[in-house]
């Protein structure tokens, strides 16, 4: 059996093209099949390429070992009762709204319950975060820290407050233009947490530039190529952090404008969404293809996982 379809990922798809291609549930299934198995079906258990389709259950049975493979297993769509057509629309709406899509808006667009829309969005954000975790910053990277939170809820601002601490890294080109951004929430700003973040987001040969906060000295001691400037002693050096501060400001506007501020419990997921969008800002029409592929490759996130995050947050 051969499934007809389109090129797998990174296509430019506008709303009219989206409506034409994904007008039916079967069209969505065919596209998802191509995403799962771009070179044709391969049995996850034995590697056989021959199969038969069990249409009533949307399964693909290997002709060799009889293993029944689900089209959605191992994706963010697994074990949901939502039609794939609505899932595709959710991914499209999230991808094409650079300001972010709230659960209220998505529930209205898809005519579904608010709780369902909230869960769908968090599954999509989880896919964004998992995709972003595969990449590290290289070259010259500016590191700084910021604080996110609702002032009226959490009190005063500044270092040492109850707001969530976030380490921000921005890689720059030789011409001084911004390339990619990473944002990681930490429990507190210490030498240990700075090193943990550095190992996660920086390539081994990255060159780091930070302000004069003492916790960043751990980078030099750990062998990173690290330089810094004490802003209070050299105010002009503040200009060297212009892109870092601009991304911090944009992230706060993004979170405040669409989600009206956040506490700690899901902040990292929204930071991942901001970074995912920002790092693909030069390919806006391809974002649906990118994001759908991320949803296919992502580990399944359950409602229980999200509730556990809320309790621990």
C-alpha positions as CSV (number, residue, x, y, z in Angstrom):
1,X,0.0,0.0,0.0
2,X,1.3,3.5,-0.9
3,X,0.1,6.7,0.8
4,X,0.0,9.8,-1.4
5,X,1.0,13.0,0.2
6,X,3.2,16.0,0.1
7,X,6.8,16.9,1.0
8,X,7.2,16.1,4.7
9,X,8.4,19.2,6.6
10,X,9.4,22.8,6.3
11,X,6.8,23.7,3.7
12,X,5.4,27.2,3.4
13,X,1.7,26.8,4.2
14,X,-0.7,29.8,4.4
15,X,-4.3,29.6,5.6
16,X,-5.9,28.9,2.2
17,X,-3.4,26.2,1.5
18,X,-4.0,24.7,4.9
19,X,-7.8,24.7,4.4
20,X,-7.3,23.0,1.0
21,X,-4.9,20.3,2.2
22,X,-6.5,19.4,5.5
23,X,-10.2,19.6,4.7
24,X,-10.8,16.0,6.0
25,X,-9.7,13.7,8.7
26,X,-8.3,11.3,6.2
27,X,-6.1,14.0,4.7
28,X,-4.7,14.7,8.1
29,X,-4.0,11.1,8.6
30,X,-2.2,10.8,5.3
31,X,0.0,13.8,6.1
32,X,0.7,12.4,9.6
33,X,1.7,9.1,8.1
34,X,4.3,10.8,5.9
35,X,5.6,12.6,9.0
36,X,5.9,9.4,10.9
37,X,7.4,7.3,8.1
38,X,8.8,9.6,5.4
39,X,10.5,6.7,3.6
40,X,7.5,4.4,3.9
41,X,6.2,2.3,6.7
42,X,8.8,0.6,8.9
43,X,7.6,-1.8,11.6
44,X,8.9,-0.4,15.0
45,X,9.4,-4.0,16.2
46,X,11.0,-5.9,13.3
47,X,11.8,-3.4,10.6
48,X,9.6,-5.0,8.0
49,X,8.2,-2.6,5.4
50,X,5.1,-4.5,4.4
51,X,1.8,-3.9,6.2
52,X,-1.9,-3.9,6.0
53,X,-4.2,-1.1,7.3
54,X,-6.9,-1.8,9.9
55,X,-9.1,1.2,9.0
56,X,-11.7,0.7,11.7
57,X,-9.0,1.2,14.4
58,X,-6.6,3.4,12.5
59,X,-3.8,0.8,13.0
60,X,-1.0,-0.5,10.6
61,X,-0.3,-4.2,11.1
62,X,3.1,-5.6,10.1
63,X,2.8,-8.5,7.7
64,X,5.9,-10.2,9.3
65,X,5.5,-10.0,13.1
66,X,1.8,-8.9,13.2
67,X,2.7,-5.9,15.3
68,X,0.0,-3.3,15.2
69,X,1.4,0.3,15.0
70,X,-0.6,3.3,15.9
71,X,-0.3,6.4,13.8
72,X,-0.3,8.7,16.9
73,X,1.7,6.5,19.4
74,X,4.7,8.4,20.7
75,X,3.3,11.8,19.6
76,X,1.5,14.5,21.5
77,X,-1.7,13.3,19.7
78,X,-1.6,9.9,21.4
79,X,-4.6,8.7,23.4
80,X,-6.6,11.9,22.8
81,X,-10.2,11.7,21.6
82,X,-9.9,15.0,19.7
83,X,-10.0,14.5,15.9
84,X,-6.7,15.1,14.1
85,X,-8.4,17.8,12.1
86,X,-8.8,19.9,15.3
87,X,-5.3,19.1,16.4
88,X,-3.9,20.3,13.1
89,X,-5.9,23.5,13.4
90,X,-4.6,24.0,16.9
91,X,-1.0,23.6,15.7
92,X,-1.7,26.0,12.8
93,X,-3.2,28.6,15.0
94,X,-0.4,28.4,17.5
95,X,2.2,28.5,14.8
96,X,0.7,31.5,13.0
97,X,-0.1,33.8,15.9
98,X,3.2,35.3,16.9
99,X,1.6,36.9,20.0
100,X,0.7,33.4,21.3
101,X,-2.7,31.7,21.5
102,X,-4.5,31.5,24.8
103,X,-6.6,28.6,25.9
104,X,-9.8,30.8,25.9
105,X,-9.2,31.8,22.3
106,X,-8.4,28.2,21.2
107,X,-11.5,26.8,22.8
108,X,-13.6,29.4,21.0
109,X,-11.9,28.7,17.6
110,X,-12.2,24.9,17.9
111,X,-15.5,24.9,19.8
112,X,-14.2,22.8,22.6
113,X,-14.0,22.9,26.3
114,X,-11.6,25.3,27.9
115,X,-9.9,22.5,29.9
116,X,-9.4,20.6,26.6
117,X,-7.9,23.6,24.8
118,X,-5.6,24.2,27.8
119,X,-4.3,20.7,27.7
120,X,-3.8,20.8,23.9
121,X,-1.7,24.0,24.2
122,X,0.5,22.5,26.9
123,X,1.1,19.4,24.9
124,X,2.1,21.7,21.9
125,X,4.4,23.7,24.2
126,X,6.0,20.6,25.5
127,X,6.8,19.6,21.9
128,X,8.4,23.1,21.4
129,X,10.5,22.7,24.6
130,X,11.7,19.2,23.6
131,X,12.6,20.5,20.2
132,X,14.5,23.4,21.6
133,X,16.4,21.2,24.0
134,X,18.2,19.6,21.1
135,X,20.1,22.7,20.2
136,X,22.9,24.7,22.0
137,X,24.2,28.2,21.6
138,X,27.7,28.6,20.0
139,X,30.0,31.4,19.0
140,X,29.7,34.5,21.1
141,X,26.9,34.2,23.7
142,X,25.7,37.1,26.0
143,X,24.4,35.8,29.3
144,X,22.2,37.7,31.7
145,X,19.5,37.1,34.2
146,X,16.0,38.4,34.6
147,X,12.9,38.1,36.9
148,X,9.5,37.1,35.7
149,X,6.3,37.3,37.7
150,X,3.3,39.3,38.6
151,X,4.4,42.2,40.8
152,X,1.0,42.6,42.4
153,X,1.0,39.0,43.4
154,X,4.6,38.3,44.3
155,X,5.7,41.6,45.8
156,X,8.7,43.8,45.0
157,X,11.1,43.4,42.1
158,X,14.8,43.0,41.7
159,X,17.4,40.4,42.5
160,X,16.6,38.4,45.6
161,X,12.8,38.7,45.4
162,X,10.1,36.0,45.2
163,X,9.8,36.3,41.4
164,X,11.1,33.5,39.2
165,X,14.8,33.8,38.2
166,X,15.5,33.2,34.5
167,X,18.9,32.9,32.9
168,X,18.9,34.3,29.4
169,X,21.5,33.5,26.7
170,X,21.7,35.1,23.2
171,X,24.1,34.1,20.6
172,X,25.3,36.8,18.2
173,X,26.8,36.8,14.7
174,X,30.2,38.4,14.0
175,X,28.4,41.5,12.9
176,X,26.7,41.8,16.3
177,X,23.2,40.7,15.2
178,X,21.1,38.3,17.3
179,X,21.1,34.7,16.2
180,X,19.4,32.4,18.7
181,X,18.0,32.8,22.3
182,X,17.7,30.4,25.2
183,X,15.8,31.0,28.5
184,X,16.0,28.8,31.5
185,X,14.2,29.2,34.8
186,X,16.3,28.4,37.9
187,X,15.3,28.1,41.6
188,X,17.9,30.7,42.5
189,X,21.0,32.4,41.0
190,X,24.0,30.6,42.3
191,X,27.3,29.4,40.8
192,X,25.8,25.9,40.7
193,X,22.7,26.8,38.8
194,X,24.6,29.0,36.4
195,X,26.9,26.1,35.6
196,X,24.0,23.7,35.2
197,X,22.4,26.1,32.7
198,X,25.7,26.7,30.9
199,X,26.2,22.9,30.4
200,X,22.6,22.6,29.0
201,X,22.5,25.6,26.6
202,X,26.1,26.3,25.6
203,X,28.3,24.4,23.2
204,X,31.7,23.5,24.7
205,X,33.6,26.1,22.7
206,X,31.2,28.9,23.1
207,X,32.6,32.3,24.2
208,X,30.6,33.9,27.0
209,X,30.1,37.5,28.0
210,X,28.2,38.5,31.1
211,X,27.8,41.3,33.6
212,X,29.9,41.4,36.8
213,X,27.6,39.3,39.0
214,X,29.9,37.1,41.1
215,X,28.0,33.9,40.2
216,X,29.2,34.1,36.6
217,X,32.8,33.7,37.8
218,X,32.1,29.9,38.0
219,X,32.1,29.8,34.2
220,X,35.7,30.8,34.0
221,X,36.7,28.4,36.8
222,X,34.9,25.6,34.9
223,X,37.0,26.3,31.8
224,X,34.6,28.4,29.7
225,X,36.0,31.3,27.7
226,X,34.4,34.0,29.8
227,X,34.7,37.8,29.9
228,X,32.5,40.3,31.7
229,X,31.9,43.9,32.3
230,X,30.8,45.6,35.6
231,X,28.0,47.8,34.5
232,X,28.2,50.2,37.5
233,X,31.9,50.9,36.6
234,X,31.4,51.0,32.9
235,X,27.9,52.2,31.9
236,X,28.7,52.1,28.2
237,X,29.1,48.4,28.4
238,X,25.4,48.2,28.9
239,X,25.1,48.6,25.1
240,X,26.7,45.2,24.7
241,X,23.6,43.6,26.2
242,X,21.1,45.4,24.1
243,X,19.8,42.3,22.3
244,X,19.6,40.3,25.5
245,X,17.5,43.0,27.2
246,X,15.3,43.4,24.1
247,X,14.5,39.6,24.1
248,X,13.8,39.8,27.8
249,X,11.4,42.7,27.3
250,X,9.7,40.9,24.3
251,X,9.3,37.7,26.4
252,X,7.7,39.7,29.2
253,X,5.4,41.4,26.8
254,X,4.5,38.1,25.1
255,X,3.6,36.5,28.5
256,X,1.8,39.5,29.9
257,X,-0.1,40.4,26.7
258,X,-1.4,36.9,25.9
259,X,-1.4,35.0,29.2
260,X,-1.7,38.0,31.6
261,X,1.3,37.0,33.6
262,X,2.3,33.7,35.1
263,X,3.5,32.1,38.3
264,X,6.4,29.7,38.5
265,X,4.6,26.4,37.8
266,X,4.4,26.6,34.0
267,X,6.7,29.5,33.3
268,X,9.4,27.4,31.6
269,X,6.8,26.1,29.1
270,X,5.9,29.6,28.0
271,X,9.6,30.6,27.8
272,X,10.2,27.6,25.6
273,X,7.3,28.8,23.4
274,X,8.8,32.3,23.1
275,X,12.2,30.9,22.3
276,X,10.8,28.4,19.7
277,X,9.0,31.2,17.9
278,X,11.9,33.7,18.1
279,X,14.5,31.2,16.9
280,X,12.4,30.6,13.8
281,X,11.3,34.2,13.2
282,X,12.9,34.2,9.7
283,X,10.7,31.4,8.5
284,X,7.1,32.4,9.6
285,X,5.3,30.5,6.8
286,X,7.2,27.3,7.5
287,X,6.4,27.3,11.2
288,X,3.3,25.1,10.9
289,X,5.4,22.4,9.2
290,X,8.2,22.8,11.8
291,X,5.8,22.6,14.7
292,X,3.8,19.7,13.4
293,X,7.0,17.7,13.0
294,X,8.0,18.7,16.6
295,X,4.6,17.4,17.8
296,X,5.2,14.1,15.9
297,X,8.7,13.6,17.4
298,X,7.9,14.7,20.9
299,X,7.3,12.5,23.9
300,X,3.8,12.2,25.1
301,X,2.8,14.6,27.9
302,X,-0.2,13.6,30.0
303,X,-2.6,15.6,32.1
304,X,-1.1,13.9,35.1
305,X,2.3,15.2,34.2
306,X,1.0,18.8,34.0
307,X,-0.9,18.4,37.3
308,X,2.3,17.1,38.9
309,X,4.1,20.2,37.6
310,X,1.4,22.4,39.2
311,X,1.7,20.7,42.6
312,X,5.5,20.9,42.6
313,X,5.5,24.5,41.4
